[in-house]
Amino acid sequence: MIIFNKHNLMFTHYTWTDYAPTSTKTSGKLDTTKFNRNEGNEVLYIINKMISLWDFSKIESCIKMERIIKEKLPITIIKQEDIATWIQINWRSIDFKDEAKKQSA
């Protein structure tokens, strides 16, 4: 299993809060905890949790998740478990390669 870390992130706008090791924002299972998409530690946590649950092994999948959170995830979805569900439902329909081709045409 890969570990996605701060140096792998595509975007640099994040804030970095020091959470307690037992904070539900960055540990445990994905639940009803509110998620801050601008907090780097929370983004890393949810990406790493999802790659573990879904057995992903490519860094490209992590980058796609980060882009989905930043660019596609509706702002009305704010709970960790709802974010994971939304990404899982929409994973196959989101292809950033096609988007790049449309923009260059």
C-alpha positions as CSV (number, residue, x, y, z in Angstrom):
1,M,0.0,0.0,0.0
2,I,1.2,3.5,-0.8
3,I,1.1,6.4,1.6
4,F,0.2,9.8,0.0
5,N,1.9,12.6,1.8
6,K,2.3,16.4,1.8
7,H,5.0,16.3,-0.9
8,N,2.7,14.4,-3.2
9,L,-0.1,17.0,-3.1
10,M,-0.9,18.7,-6.4
11,F,-2.3,21.9,-4.8
12,T,-0.5,24.2,-2.4
13,H,-3.4,26.3,-0.9
14,Y,-3.8,24.1,2.2
15,T,-3.6,25.2,5.8
16,W,-1.8,22.8,8.2
17,T,-3.4,22.4,11.6
18,D,-1.7,20.3,14.3
19,Y,-4.5,17.9,15.4
20,A,-4.3,15.6,18.4
21,P,-3.3,12.0,17.4
22,T,-6.8,10.9,18.3
23,S,-8.7,13.6,16.5
24,T,-11.6,12.2,14.4
25,K,-10.6,14.7,11.7
26,T,-7.4,12.7,11.0
27,S,-7.8,9.3,12.6
28,G,-10.2,6.4,13.0
29,K,-12.9,5.5,10.5
30,L,-14.6,7.8,8.0
31,D,-17.7,9.0,9.8
32,T,-20.0,12.0,10.3
33,T,-17.1,14.3,11.2
34,K,-17.1,17.5,9.2
35,F,-14.4,17.7,6.5
36,N,-12.4,20.9,5.7
37,R,-11.3,20.6,2.0
38,N,-8.7,23.4,2.6
39,E,-7.0,21.6,5.5
40,G,-4.0,19.6,4.3
41,N,-4.0,17.1,7.1
42,E,-7.7,16.3,6.6
43,V,-7.2,15.9,2.8
44,L,-4.3,13.6,3.3
45,Y,-6.2,11.6,5.9
46,I,-9.3,11.0,3.7
47,I,-7.2,10.2,0.6
48,N,-5.0,7.7,2.6
49,K,-8.1,6.2,4.2
50,M,-9.8,5.7,0.8
51,I,-6.7,4.2,-0.8
52,S,-6.5,1.7,2.0
53,L,-10.2,0.8,1.9
54,W,-10.2,0.5,-1.9
55,D,-6.8,-1.1,-2.2
56,F,-5.4,1.5,-4.6
57,S,-1.7,1.2,-5.4
58,K,-1.0,4.1,-7.8
59,I,-0.1,7.6,-6.9
60,E,-2.2,8.8,-9.9
61,S,-5.3,7.6,-8.1
62,C,-4.4,9.7,-5.1
63,I,-3.8,12.8,-7.3
64,K,-7.2,12.1,-8.9
65,M,-8.8,12.0,-5.5
66,E,-7.2,15.3,-4.5
67,R,-8.4,16.9,-7.8
68,I,-11.9,15.5,-7.3
69,I,-12.0,17.0,-3.7
70,K,-10.7,20.4,-5.0
71,E,-12.5,20.7,-8.3
72,K,-15.6,18.4,-8.4
73,L,-16.9,17.6,-5.0
74,P,-20.1,19.6,-4.3
75,I,-19.6,22.1,-1.5
76,T,-22.8,20.8,0.2
77,I,-21.1,17.4,0.9
78,I,-19.2,18.0,4.1
79,K,-19.1,14.7,6.1
80,Q,-16.2,12.3,5.7
81,E,-18.4,9.3,5.0
82,D,-20.5,11.2,2.5
83,I,-17.4,12.4,0.7
84,A,-16.0,8.9,0.4
85,T,-19.4,7.7,-0.9
86,W,-19.7,10.5,-3.5
87,I,-16.2,9.9,-4.8
88,Q,-16.9,6.1,-5.0
89,I,-20.1,6.7,-7.0
90,N,-18.6,9.2,-9.3
91,W,-15.0,7.8,-9.7
92,R,-15.4,6.2,-13.1
93,S,-17.3,9.1,-14.6
94,I,-14.6,11.7,-13.7
95,D,-11.7,11.7,-16.2
96,F,-9.4,14.7,-16.0
97,K,-7.6,13.6,-19.2
98,D,-10.7,14.3,-21.3
99,E,-11.0,17.7,-19.6
100,A,-7.5,18.6,-20.7
101,K,-8.3,17.6,-24.3
102,K,-11.4,19.8,-24.3
103,Q,-9.6,22.8,-23.0
104,S,-6.8,22.5,-25.6
105,A,-9.3,22.2,-28.5
